[in-house]
Amino acid sequence: MVEQDYEGTRRVKKVLIIDDEEKLRTLLARIVSLEGFEVWQAADCKSALKKLEQSEADVVLCDVKLPDGNGVELTKAIKTLYPLTEIIVLTAYGNIPDGVLAIKNGAFDYITKGDDNNRIIPLLHRAIEKAELARRVSHLESQLADKQSFDTIIGHSKSLLEAIELAKKVAVTDTSVLLTGETGTGKEVFARAIHLASPRSNKHFVAVNCSAFSKELMESELFGHKAGAFTGATRDKKGLFEEAHNGTIFLDEIGEMAPELQAKLLRVLESVEFHKVGDSKTTEVNVRVIAATNRDLEKEIESGHFRQDLFYRLSVFQIKLPPLRERVADIEPLTLYFMQYFSKKINKKITSLSVEFVEALKRHNFPGNIRELKNIMERSIILADGETLSLQNLPVELQFPFQEGKTYSTFDLAGMEKMHIQKVMNYTNGNKTEAARLLNIALTTLYRKLDEYQIR
């Protein structure tokens, strides 16, 4: 049976028949092939799973009694490995408990051979339709995940687009990735985007900050422990590597990891296994590692703080994220995004940005990068009175050099005075009487200066 599939290509639908009775299996294969399907045959569980490894089937017709297992249990195994494959269970001796368990294990239907022969072909077509629909949905979800993953990265500067292009190329592989760049440049956003665009997107993405735990606690967090391994370990604990099995683990601030743990991480990368704290047995995992750092790891290697062999393992594919000061063209779209985000979160109607507001942000150096811009925008929206964010909503150190078109130097008295008054007003939470007292000026003088400098 040839159908137009979701990618616009034409493919033959595949059916796998699993039955140890060769004559019945061959006869059924003949009948199914006359319907236009590509048919494979297997006589037992082992050979069936091997054929599915070679190429996934759309539908499986499976007998209950097999030489090396039970078809009802095999149904569960196949649905776990190949969730988009539909399974019709066949039995010579139908009974209700087996039928219920088969459906519970994910079977499309459960029928009795002989009595229900006339049902097989119509049932097969319905199972094919369901499998095709599931594949279409999966394909659309995959497209949507890919769109969401990289479309969440806002900006169109050349340096950013180059980093995104590299990330897209490595996402579809299982290669380890090292993200480098200053604090606040969006390394975790990139890591999540890579995961969502990868074949592991339907599995866990586990993020851990390597600087957030002590050496002892970090080992337990990453690799887990057995009950009694140390004081307070009252029960077995699964580590983050196990949580990320078949998915992705993101190791942020990898340059902060203790040397002893670096050695253990290297073992995981090389042998895909590790020992839990207090356990003599090894635990195997299948995990993709994405690491990130704001340190120069090559200098850390020279100083003896980071293992060279681990660096080579982690940096198979390295992506450097540009700082915000090198992405000035991206400041306005990021600002608009945060304006919409925080307006909704804080429940304020903010609809626009003044030209002076945007220009002041563009001239700022942003040592804290996107994280700093995010914090500035949240604060500005909290302070805003109208629907437009204006220069006065920015922190005073960003606004005073550009007030009323003037450019003050750091030695300019007016600029310094404005900054000092703003700081005192912030300190008194807007209490003008208290601010005038602290400034040792008359309240009328303070009002005049507030008006002159447009301090709110």
N, C-alpha and C positions, 0 to 999 in steps of 0.2 A: 504494500500500500504506500503510494507516494503522495505526500502532501506538501503544500507551501508552508514552510515553517516561519517562525517569528523573525528570522534574520533575512527573509527574502530568498533563501536558497531552498532547494528541493531535496528532501531526504526520505529514505525508506524507513518506515516504522519497524522497530525490531521487537521480536517476541522470543523469549527463552522458555523452552519447555523442559521441566525437570521431572523425570519419571524413570524408575529403574526397570519397568517393563518395556523392553525394546520395541516389541511389535505395536503396543498401544502408543508409545511415544512417536514412532515413525508414522503411524497412521494419522495421529493428531497433527504432526508436523506437516504432513501432506495437505490436510484439510485447511490448516491455517495459511500455508504458503499460497494456496489457490485464491485466498482473499487478498493477495498482493503484499503480504508482510514478509520481511526477512526473518527466517526462523533459525534459531540455534537449538541444540539439544544438549542435555546433561543428564547423567544417570544417578548422580548423588550430590550431596551438599558441597563437597570440596570442589568438584569440577565445575559446579554451577557458579560458585563464588569466583573461581579463577576466570571463567568466561566473562563475568560481569566486570572484573578488573580490567579486562582487555577493551571492553566497550559496553557502556551502560545500556540496558534494555528499556524499552518503553513499558512493556508488560511482561510479567512472568506468570506462566501457568505451572503450578507446583503441586505435586502429589504430597499427601500427608506422610505416608510411610516410605522412608528412604533408607538405604543400607547403612548410612553413617549419621543418621539424625532424623529429626521430625520436621515435616514441612511447616507446621504451625510455628515452631521455634525459629526455623529458617526465615520465615516471613519477618519476624522481628529484627533479625540480623540484617536482612536485605534493606528493610525500611530505614534502619539506622544508618547504614552505609550509603544508600541511594534513595533518599526520601521522595524523589520525583518519580520513581518507578512504581507502577501499580501491580498488585499481585492478586491472582485468582487462585484460590486453594482448591485442589481436586482431591476427592477421597472415594474409595470404594465402599466405605462403611461410615456413612454420615451419622454424626451424633451432635446433639445440641451443645454440650460443653466445649467440644473442639471448635465448633462453628463460632461460638461466642468469643473464645480465646483468639481465634484467627482474626476476627474483625478487630478485637481489642489490640492485637499486635500490628494492625495497620493494613490488613488484607482488604482488597476492593470488594471481594465476595467469596463465598464458600459454597461449592456445589458438589453433588454426588455424581460420580462417573456412572454412565449407563442411563440412570433415570433422568439426568439433566443434559444429555448430549446436545439436544436441540437448542439449549440455552447458551452453549459455549460461544458460538460466533457472535450473536448479538451482544452478549456480555463483554466479549473481547473488544468490540467496536466502542462500546461505552467506556471501557477502561482506557482505551487509546485516546478517546476524546478528553477524558479527565487528565491523563498524563500530559497531553499536549497543552491543555489549559494551564496546568501547573508549571510547565516549562515556559510558557509565555509570561506568566506572572513573575516567575523567577528572573526571567530575562529583563522584564521591565523594572523589577526591584533592583537588579544589578545596575541597570542604566541610571536609575534614580539615585542609588547610592554613590555612583561615580560622579553624578552631577552635584549632589549635595556635598560630597567630600571636598572637591576642589573649588566649588562655587562659594563655599564659606570663607575662602581666603580672599579678602577684599583688596583690590588694588590693580593697577594696570601699568606700573612702572616697569621698565625693561629688566632691572635686576630681580624684581619679584617674579615676573613672568618666566625668566630663565630658571629660577629655583623651582617653580611649579612644574615646568616642563621636565626637569630632571626627576622630580618626585613622581610624576605620572609614569615615566618610563620604568622606574624601579618598583613601583607599586605592584605591578602584575607578576613580579618575581618573588622568591623567598629570601632574597639577599638581605644581609644585615645592613642597616643604614645608620650613619652617624650624622646628626644634625648639629651644626655649630653656629654660633652667633651670640650676640650680646643678650643679656637678660631682657625679657619682655618682647622679643622679636617674633614670637608665635611658634616656638618649636613644637609645643604639644598640639597645636592646631594642625601643623604639618603632619605630625605623627599620626593623628587620627584620620586625616585625609588619606594618607598612604594606606592605612589599615582598611578603610572603607572602600578603597578602589582595588583592594587585593582579593585573591580567591578565599582569603580567611575572613571576609567581611561579616559573615553570619556567625562568627565565633567571638569570644571575648576579646576586648581591648582593655588591658590592665596597665594603668599608669602608676608609677611609684617614684617619689622624689628621694634620691639616694642621700641627700643631705639632711633629711628629716628625722633619721633614726640613728641611734648609737650603733657601733659595730655589732655588738651582741644581738641587739633587737633586730637589726637589719637582716642578719643571717636567718633568723627565725621567720621574719616577714617574707623574705624571698623564697626560702626553701622549705619552710615548715618545720615542725618538730614532733617528736614522739612524747607521749605522756611520761612524765618523770625525768625528762631530759635535763631539767633545771628547776629550781624553786619556782613554784607557781604554774608549772606546766602540768596541769591536772588532766589534760586529755590531748589526744592527737590533734595536730593542727595542720591543715593544708596550706602550703605556701603560695605566693603569688604566681610562681612559675607553673604550678599545677593548675591554678585558676585560669591561667592563660593557655592551657593545653589546646593545641590546634588553632590557637589564635595568635595575638600579638602582645608582647610586653614592651612597654615604653619605660626606659630607665633614664629619667631626667637627672641632670647634674651628676652624670657618671664620673666626672673628675673628682667628686668628693668621696667616692667609695674607698673603703679601707683596703690596703694591699692584700690582706688575707682573703677578703671577699672577692677581690679581683681574680685571685687564683681559682677560686671555686666557680666564678662566672665563666672563666676561660674553659674549665672542664665541661661545663654545660654546653658551651658553644661547640666544643670539639667532639664530645661524645654523646650529647643530648641526654645526659643522665647526671644525677647528683645524689648525695646522701642528705636526708633530713637530719636536723640536729638530734643527736641521741639515737640514730637508727643505723644499723649495720647493713641494711639492704639498700640497694640503689633504686631510685625512682626515675623512670624514663618519661620524657616529655617531648612534644613536637611544638616548638614555639619559635615564632619569628621575633627577633630582637631589633628594636629601634632605640638607639641611645642618643642623648643630647648633652651638650655641655657649653658653657660660656667661657671655659678655660682654654688655653692653648695647650693641648695634650702633648704636643711634641716637646714643649718646654718642661712640662710636668714629667715627661720621661727622662729628660736630661737631669732633672733635679732628683730623680729617684722616687717620685711620688706616684707614678703610673707605669704599669707594665707595658713594655713595648709589644710583646706578643698579643696581649689583649687589644691594644690599639689597632694592630693590623687586622685582627678578627672583626672588630667593630666597624672599622672604617673601610670596608670593602667598597662601599658606595657612600661618598661624603657629599653633603649638601650644606652650603653656607648660606644662612639667611641674612639678608641685608638689614642694617639698622634703619630706623625710620628717617633719620636725617639724610639718608641717601635715597629716600623714596618720597620726596616732597610732593610729587604728583599724587601720591596715595593718601595724603593727609585729609583732603576734603572728602573723598568718598568714605573714608573710615569715620570721620567726624559725623557725617550724615547718618551712617549706620548706627553709631552710638547714640546719636540724638533720638532716633526712632526707638532704639532698644530701651533706653532709660526713660523716655517719655511714657512708654507703655508700662514699664516696671514701677515708676514712681506715680503714675496716673496724673501726668501733667500734659496739657496740650501745647507742645512746642512744635512749631511747623517750619521754622526757617532759621538761618544763621546770617548775622550781619557780615558785610564784607570785611570790616575791621576785625571781627572775631576770627574769621578764617585766616586773614593775613597775619595776625599775631601768632596763631598756631604754626603757620608755615615758617615763621622766622625763629621759632623756638628750636633748640638743639635736641630736645627729647632724649636725655641720657637714660631714661627708663623705657624708651621706645613705645610700643603699642600699649603696654600695660599702663604707662604714665598717661597717655592720651585718654585711655578708658577712664581712669580715675578723675582726670580733669573734666571730662564730659559729665560724669555723674555729679560732681560737685557743682558744675555750672547750671545743670538743669534743676538741682535743688534750690539754687539761689535765684533762678529766673522768675520774674514777676509777670512778664507778658508772654506772647507766643513766639517771640524771636530772641535767640541768644545774642547778646550784645557783648561788647568789649568788657563792660563792667562786671560781667558774670565770670570772667576768667580770674585766676589767681593774680594778685597784684603784681608779682614779679614778671608775669607775662604781658600785662596790659599797659603799664605806665610808660614804657618807651614809645608807644604808638598812639598815645592819647591825643586826639585832635590834630593828627597829622604831624605831631612833633616827634623828634628823635632825641631822647636824652642820653647823654653819656653816663657812665657810672659815677662821674664826679659832679653831675648836674644837681644843684640844690633842690630845684622844684621836683625833679623826679624822685630824689631820695626822701623829700618831705612827704610826698604822696604815699610812697611805699611805707614809711613809718606810721603815718596816720592810719592807713589801711590795716596794718598789723595790730595797732592798738584797738581799732574798732573790732577786729576779729577777736582779740583777747577779751574785750568786754561784751562780746555777743551783741554788738550794736547799741549798747547803752551809751548814748552821747554824753550825758552828764558825767558819768564815770570816766569816759575817754578824755573829756576836757580836763578833768581833775588830774589824770595821769600825765597828760601832755603839758599841764601847767599853763593852760591858756583859757581865755574866757569862752563860755559856751557859744556866744554869738560869733566869735572868731572861728570856732570849730565848724559851725554851720556854714560860714562863708567859704572856708577851705573845702568842706565836703562838696559844696556846690561847684566851686572852681575846678576841682579835680574829678567831679562827677563820681564820687564814691557813694555807693549805696549800702 
